[in-house]
């Protein structure tokens, strides 16, 4: 009996076995799956590309400045919609054309050189050039930055242009605003000075009234004395007898009036000298600051300033004044008097019905003046701003906020310092001045 021969895989149509067909089908499936994945990736990338393009279009459409993207050869690759508005035509007409065609002849070479330098050096730069707008050549300021590829090589440049006319107009407006601010500041400084002058005049009027009234009263007395002496000498010239003259002299009380005459003359002289001194103080106070600094008595200057301020505040107001005697200080007495008046006036304003204290002393070769009040004081969070120009805690219309700023500046110009010191109650301001020329620039 013959033995059976084993059989291999049955061939199928085309001479391929079932296993081979399975391999082919699996390969086809894998290829199809890969194609599907690739298609999905392409669709995602296309969607991202479309999104990026829409984003770029929105950016290019929203940019207000003229935005121009050029390649290394200076051809326009992209541009903002604002460029088309400036040129008076669609921005697409500029794409692919040389940048030079958008510029007048005089601006082509300078701008091309800057673009070439920016691309080569890979550093931004700025240049002014004219652009051929719909209304003719107009000056622009172009900010040129390099455009780099993934390897960091310069492949072009991005130009952002802003009309210089707008910049210059904005600069002119800024300068005008600055000028107006300076005028306003000068006006406020003048107002502060006038306010100080008003307070000063209130005290000066009282100070002048006393000596002038004294001079007037003594002049009236001198007139009465002159009349009596004229009567007596008329009788002498008329040849009156000795007995008549003795009786007339007693009747007119000439012996007493003769003694009073010298007193009246001295009183009138004292009053006139007081007026002279007040006028001299006023002249020193109105000095423009160009005079030389000299040694003066800070205690005497402060005493006069306090007296003048007291006359201009509420009736009966008086500051407690303490001084250890003459306190030498170096500076311009009139200017320092203005500072003291301002500090004392502020103290009276803050204290209300409370007390105001002024003390003057020498301390470590310095002249020190302190003004304290029983008012509410300065809040701690405002200490840093108290000497800033235009800063004030007073109600609107009650102050310009320049008094302390001007006073601090005067103290600084004298080689001294004005400061707000810690105080248990109210506010305490300290004015520190040099007492010798060699200490003028040494503030402890």
C-alpha positions as CSV (number, residue, x, y, z in Angstrom):
1,X,0.0,0.0,0.0
2,X,1.5,3.3,-1.0
3,X,2.2,6.0,1.7
4,X,0.4,9.4,1.6
5,X,2.4,12.5,0.7
6,X,1.9,15.6,2.9
7,X,0.2,18.5,1.3
8,X,1.5,22.2,1.6
9,X,-0.7,25.4,1.6
10,X,-3.2,25.4,-1.0
11,X,-2.4,28.0,-3.7
12,X,-5.1,30.5,-4.3
13,X,-5.8,32.6,-7.3
14,X,-2.7,34.3,-8.7
15,X,-0.4,31.7,-7.2
16,X,-0.3,33.3,-3.6
17,X,-1.0,31.4,-0.5
18,X,-3.4,32.4,2.2
19,X,-0.6,33.5,4.5
20,X,0.9,35.7,1.8
21,X,-2.5,37.3,1.2
22,X,-2.9,37.9,4.9
23,X,0.5,39.7,5.0
24,X,-0.5,41.8,2.1
25,X,-3.9,42.7,3.6
26,X,-2.2,43.6,6.9
27,X,0.3,45.8,5.1
28,X,-2.5,47.5,3.3
29,X,-4.3,48.1,6.5
30,X,-1.2,49.6,8.1
31,X,-0.6,51.8,5.1
32,X,-4.2,53.0,5.1
33,X,-4.0,53.8,8.9
34,X,-0.8,55.7,8.3
35,X,-2.5,57.6,5.5
36,X,-5.4,58.4,7.7
37,X,-3.1,59.7,10.5
38,X,-1.1,61.7,7.9
39,X,-4.3,63.2,6.5
40,X,-5.5,64.2,10.0
41,X,-2.1,65.8,10.7
42,X,-2.4,67.7,7.4
43,X,-5.9,68.8,8.3
44,X,-4.7,70.0,11.8
45,X,-1.7,71.8,10.3
46,X,-3.9,73.3,7.6
47,X,-6.3,74.5,10.3
48,X,-3.4,75.9,12.4
49,X,-2.0,77.6,9.3
50,X,-5.3,79.1,8.5
51,X,-5.7,80.3,12.0
52,X,-2.2,81.8,12.0
53,X,-3.0,83.5,8.7
54,X,-6.2,84.9,10.0
55,X,-4.3,86.1,13.1
56,X,-1.6,87.7,10.9
57,X,-4.3,89.3,8.8
58,X,-6.0,90.7,11.8
59,X,-2.7,92.0,13.2
60,X,-1.7,93.5,9.8
61,X,-5.2,95.0,9.6
62,X,-5.1,96.5,13.1
63,X,-1.6,98.0,13.1
64,X,-1.9,101.8,12.9
65,X,1.7,102.3,12.0
66,X,3.0,101.5,8.5
67,X,4.3,97.9,8.9
68,X,6.5,96.6,6.0
69,X,8.3,93.2,5.8
70,X,11.1,92.9,3.3
71,X,13.5,90.1,2.2
72,X,17.3,90.4,1.9
73,X,16.9,91.9,-1.6
74,X,14.6,94.6,-0.3
75,X,11.4,93.3,-1.8
76,X,8.1,93.7,0.1
77,X,6.9,90.4,1.4
78,X,4.1,91.6,3.6
79,X,2.6,94.9,4.6
80,X,-0.1,96.2,7.0
81,X,-3.4,97.5,5.8
82,X,-2.5,100.9,7.1
83,X,0.3,101.1,4.5
84,X,-2.3,100.8,1.8
85,X,-4.3,103.5,3.3
86,X,-1.2,105.8,3.4
87,X,-0.3,104.9,-0.2
88,X,-3.9,105.4,-1.4
89,X,-4.1,102.0,-2.9
90,X,-4.5,98.3,-2.0
91,X,-1.6,97.0,0.0
92,X,-1.5,93.9,-2.2
93,X,-0.1,96.1,-5.0
94,X,3.0,96.7,-3.0
95,X,3.7,93.0,-2.3
96,X,6.6,91.6,-4.3
97,X,7.8,95.0,-5.4
98,X,11.1,96.7,-4.3
99,X,10.8,98.8,-1.2
100,X,12.5,101.6,-3.1
101,X,9.4,102.1,-5.3
102,X,7.5,103.3,-2.2
103,X,10.0,106.0,-1.5
104,X,11.2,109.2,-3.2
105,X,14.6,109.2,-4.8
106,X,16.3,111.0,-1.9
107,X,15.2,108.5,0.7
108,X,16.0,105.2,-1.2
109,X,19.7,104.9,-0.6
110,X,19.7,106.0,3.1
111,X,16.9,103.5,4.0
112,X,18.4,100.7,1.9
113,X,21.7,101.1,3.8
114,X,20.1,100.9,7.2
115,X,18.1,97.8,6.2
116,X,21.3,96.1,4.9
117,X,23.2,97.0,8.0
118,X,20.4,95.8,10.3
119,X,20.2,92.4,8.5
120,X,24.0,92.0,8.5
121,X,24.5,93.1,12.2
122,X,21.2,91.6,13.4
123,X,20.6,94.7,15.6
124,X,17.7,97.1,15.3
125,X,18.2,100.7,14.2
126,X,16.1,103.8,13.5
127,X,16.1,106.0,10.4
128,X,14.0,108.9,9.1
129,X,12.8,108.7,5.5
130,X,10.0,110.0,3.3
131,X,7.2,107.8,2.1
132,X,5.3,108.4,-1.1
133,X,1.8,108.7,0.4
134,X,-1.4,109.6,-1.5
135,X,-0.8,113.2,-0.5
136,X,2.8,113.3,-1.6
137,X,6.1,112.6,0.2
138,X,5.7,112.6,3.9
139,X,8.4,112.2,6.6
140,X,8.3,109.0,8.6
141,X,10.5,107.6,11.4
142,X,11.2,103.9,10.6
143,X,12.2,101.4,13.3
144,X,14.0,98.7,11.5
145,X,14.5,95.2,13.2
146,X,16.1,92.1,11.7
147,X,14.0,89.1,10.7
148,X,15.8,85.8,11.4
149,X,15.3,82.2,10.4
150,X,15.4,79.1,12.6
151,X,19.2,79.1,12.4
152,X,19.4,82.8,13.5
153,X,20.5,84.0,10.1
154,X,19.2,87.3,8.8
155,X,16.6,86.7,6.0
156,X,15.0,90.1,5.9
157,X,13.8,93.0,8.0
158,X,10.6,94.5,9.5
159,X,10.1,98.2,9.2
160,X,7.6,100.0,11.4
161,X,7.0,103.6,10.4
162,X,5.2,106.4,12.2
163,X,4.5,109.8,10.6
164,X,6.9,112.3,12.0
165,X,4.2,115.0,11.6
166,X,2.2,113.3,14.3
167,X,5.3,112.9,16.5
168,X,6.3,116.5,16.0
169,X,2.8,117.7,16.6
170,X,2.6,115.6,19.8
171,X,6.0,116.9,20.9
172,X,4.8,120.5,20.2
173,X,1.7,119.8,22.3
174,X,3.8,118.3,25.1
175,X,6.1,121.4,25.0
176,X,3.1,123.6,25.2
177,X,1.6,121.6,28.1
178,X,5.0,121.9,29.8
179,X,5.1,125.6,29.2
180,X,1.5,126.0,30.6
181,X,2.5,123.9,33.6
182,X,5.5,126.2,34.2
183,X,3.2,129.3,33.9
184,X,0.7,127.7,36.3
185,X,3.5,126.9,38.7
186,X,4.9,130.4,38.5
187,X,1.4,131.8,39.1
188,X,0.9,129.6,42.1
189,X,4.3,130.6,43.5
190,X,3.3,134.2,42.9
191,X,0.0,133.6,44.7
192,X,1.8,132.0,47.6
193,X,4.2,135.0,47.8
194,X,1.2,137.4,47.7
195,X,-0.5,135.4,50.4
196,X,2.6,135.7,52.5
197,X,2.8,139.4,51.7
198,X,-0.8,139.8,52.8
199,X,0.0,138.2,56.2
200,X,3.2,140.3,56.4
201,X,1.3,143.6,55.7
202,X,-1.2,142.9,58.4
203,X,1.7,142.8,60.9
204,X,3.6,145.6,59.3
205,X,0.5,147.9,59.4
206,X,0.3,147.4,63.1
207,X,4.1,147.8,63.6
208,X,4.1,151.0,61.6
209,X,0.9,152.3,63.3
210,X,2.6,152.5,66.7
211,X,5.7,154.5,65.9
212,X,3.8,156.8,63.4
213,X,1.1,157.5,66.1
214,X,3.9,158.3,68.5
215,X,5.6,160.6,66.0
216,X,2.2,162.3,65.3
217,X,1.5,162.8,69.0
218,X,4.9,164.3,69.7
219,X,4.6,166.5,66.6
220,X,1.3,167.8,68.0
221,X,3.0,168.5,71.4
222,X,5.9,170.3,69.6
223,X,3.4,172.5,67.8
224,X,1.8,173.5,71.1
225,X,5.3,174.2,72.6
226,X,6.2,176.3,69.6
227,X,3.1,178.4,70.0
228,X,3.8,179.2,73.6
229,X,7.4,180.1,73.0
230,X,6.4,182.3,70.0
231,X,4.0,184.1,72.4
232,X,6.7,184.7,75.0
233,X,9.3,185.9,72.4
234,X,6.9,188.3,70.8
235,X,6.5,190.0,74.2
236,X,10.3,190.0,74.6
237,X,10.7,191.7,71.2
238,X,7.9,194.1,72.1
239,X,10.0,195.4,75.1
240,X,7.8,193.9,77.9
241,X,9.1,194.6,81.4
242,X,10.9,192.0,83.4
243,X,8.0,191.6,85.8
244,X,5.6,191.1,82.9
245,X,7.9,188.5,81.3
246,X,8.3,186.6,84.6
247,X,4.5,186.5,85.0
248,X,4.0,185.4,81.3
249,X,6.6,182.7,81.7
250,X,4.8,181.3,84.7
251,X,1.5,181.6,83.0
252,X,2.7,179.7,79.9
253,X,4.5,177.2,82.1
254,X,7.6,177.5,79.9
255,X,10.0,175.9,82.4
256,X,7.9,172.7,82.4
257,X,7.4,172.8,78.6
258,X,11.1,173.3,78.1
259,X,11.8,170.1,79.9
260,X,9.0,168.3,77.9
261,X,10.4,169.7,74.6
262,X,13.5,167.5,74.7
263,X,11.4,164.5,75.6
264,X,9.1,165.1,72.7
265,X,12.0,165.5,70.3
266,X,13.5,162.2,71.6
267,X,10.2,160.4,71.3
268,X,9.7,161.6,67.7
269,X,13.2,160.5,66.9
270,X,12.6,157.1,68.4
271,X,9.4,156.6,66.4
272,X,11.1,157.7,63.2
273,X,13.9,155.3,63.8
274,X,11.5,152.5,64.4
275,X,9.8,153.2,61.1
276,X,13.2,153.3,59.4
277,X,14.0,149.9,61.0
278,X,10.7,148.4,59.8
279,X,11.4,149.6,56.3
280,X,14.9,148.2,56.4
281,X,13.5,144.8,57.4
282,X,11.0,144.9,54.6
283,X,13.8,145.7,52.1
284,X,15.8,142.7,53.4
285,X,12.7,140.5,53.1
286,X,12.2,141.5,49.5
287,X,15.7,140.8,48.5
288,X,16.0,138.5,45.4
289,X,18.6,136.2,47.0
290,X,21.6,137.5,45.0
291,X,23.1,139.3,48.0
292,X,26.0,137.9,50.1
293,X,25.2,135.8,53.1
294,X,26.3,137.4,56.4
295,X,26.2,136.6,60.1
296,X,22.9,137.7,61.7
297,X,21.0,137.1,65.0
298,X,18.5,134.3,64.3
299,X,16.8,135.0,67.6
300,X,16.2,138.7,66.8
301,X,15.0,137.8,63.2
302,X,12.7,135.1,64.5
303,X,11.3,137.5,67.2
304,X,10.4,140.1,64.6
305,X,8.8,137.4,62.3
306,X,6.7,136.1,65.1
307,X,5.6,139.6,66.1
308,X,4.5,140.3,62.6
309,X,2.5,137.1,62.2
310,X,0.8,137.6,65.6
311,X,-0.7,140.9,64.4
312,X,-2.3,139.2,61.4
313,X,-4.0,136.2,63.1
314,X,-6.8,136.0,65.6
315,X,-7.1,138.8,68.2
316,X,-5.0,138.0,71.3
317,X,-3.0,135.3,69.6
318,X,0.5,135.1,70.9
319,X,3.3,132.5,70.5
320,X,5.5,131.4,73.4
321,X,9.0,132.6,72.3
322,X,12.1,131.2,73.9
323,X,15.7,132.2,73.0
324,X,18.9,131.7,74.9
325,X,20.2,135.1,73.8
326,X,21.8,136.1,70.5
327,X,22.0,133.1,68.2
328,X,24.4,133.7,65.3
329,X,23.5,132.3,61.9
330,X,24.9,132.6,58.5
331,X,22.6,133.6,55.6
332,X,20.3,136.3,54.4
333,X,18.2,137.5,57.3
334,X,15.3,138.6,55.1
335,X,14.9,135.1,53.5
336,X,15.1,133.3,56.8
337,X,12.6,135.7,58.2
338,X,10.2,134.7,55.4
339,X,10.8,131.0,56.4
340,X,10.0,131.7,60.0
341,X,6.9,133.6,59.2
342,X,5.6,130.8,57.1
343,X,6.3,128.2,59.8
344,X,4.7,130.3,62.5
345,X,1.6,131.1,60.3
346,X,1.2,127.4,59.6
347,X,1.4,126.6,63.3
348,X,-1.3,129.2,64.1
349,X,-3.5,127.8,61.3
350,X,-3.0,124.2,62.6
351,X,-3.3,125.0,66.4
352,X,-6.6,126.8,66.2
353,X,-7.1,127.8,69.8
354,X,-4.1,125.8,70.9
355,X,-0.6,127.0,71.8
356,X,2.3,127.8,69.4
357,X,5.9,127.6,70.7
358,X,9.0,129.0,69.0
359,X,12.5,128.3,70.4
360,X,15.9,129.4,69.1
361,X,19.2,128.0,70.3
362,X,22.8,127.2,69.3
363,X,23.6,123.5,69.0
364,X,27.0,122.1,67.9
365,X,28.0,125.2,66.0
366,X,24.6,125.3,64.3
367,X,21.7,127.7,64.7
368,X,18.5,125.8,65.4
369,X,14.9,127.1,65.4
370,X,11.9,125.0,66.2
371,X,8.3,125.8,65.8
372,X,5.7,123.6,67.6
373,X,2.0,123.6,67.8
374,X,-0.8,121.8,69.6
375,X,-2.8,121.0,66.4
376,X,-3.7,117.6,65.0
377,X,-0.2,117.0,63.6
378,X,0.8,115.5,60.3
379,X,-0.3,111.9,59.6
380,X,2.7,109.6,59.4
381,X,1.8,108.4,55.9
382,X,2.0,112.0,54.7
383,X,5.4,112.8,56.2
384,X,7.2,111.9,52.9
385,X,5.1,114.4,50.9
386,X,4.9,117.3,53.3
387,X,7.7,119.3,51.5
388,X,6.5,118.4,47.9
389,X,5.4,121.4,45.8
390,X,1.6,121.9,45.7
391,X,1.0,119.4,48.5
392,X,-1.3,120.8,51.2
393,X,-3.6,119.5,53.9
394,X,-5.5,122.7,54.0
395,X,-9.0,123.1,52.5
396,X,-9.3,124.1,48.9
397,X,-8.6,127.9,48.6
398,X,-6.8,128.0,51.9
399,X,-3.3,127.3,50.6
400,X,-1.3,126.5,47.5
401,X,1.0,123.9,49.0
402,X,4.1,125.9,48.1
403,X,4.9,127.5,51.5
404,X,6.9,124.6,52.9
405,X,8.4,123.7,49.6
406,X,9.7,127.2,49.1
407,X,10.9,127.3,52.8
408,X,12.8,124.0,52.4
409,X,14.4,125.3,49.2
410,X,15.5,128.5,51.0
411,X,17.0,126.5,53.9
412,X,18.9,124.2,51.4
413,X,20.3,127.3,49.6
414,X,21.6,128.5,52.9
415,X,23.4,125.2,53.6
416,X,20.8,124.2,56.1
417,X,17.8,122.0,56.3
418,X,14.1,122.2,57.2
419,X,12.6,119.0,58.6
420,X,9.5,117.7,60.2
421,X,10.5,116.1,63.5
422,X,8.7,113.5,65.6
423,X,6.4,115.0,68.2
424,X,4.1,113.6,70.9
425,X,1.4,116.2,70.1
426,X,0.9,118.5,67.1
427,X,3.7,119.2,64.6
428,X,7.3,120.2,65.2
429,X,9.4,121.8,62.4
430,X,13.1,122.2,62.8
431,X,15.2,124.8,60.9
432,X,18.9,124.1,61.0
433,X,21.4,126.7,59.7
434,X,25.2,127.1,59.7
435,X,26.6,129.4,62.2
436,X,30.0,129.8,60.6
437,X,31.1,130.1,56.9
438,X,33.1,126.9,57.1
439,X,29.9,125.0,58.1
440,X,27.8,126.4,55.2
441,X,27.8,123.1,53.4
442,X,27.8,120.8,56.4
443,X,24.4,119.7,57.5
444,X,24.4,117.2,60.4
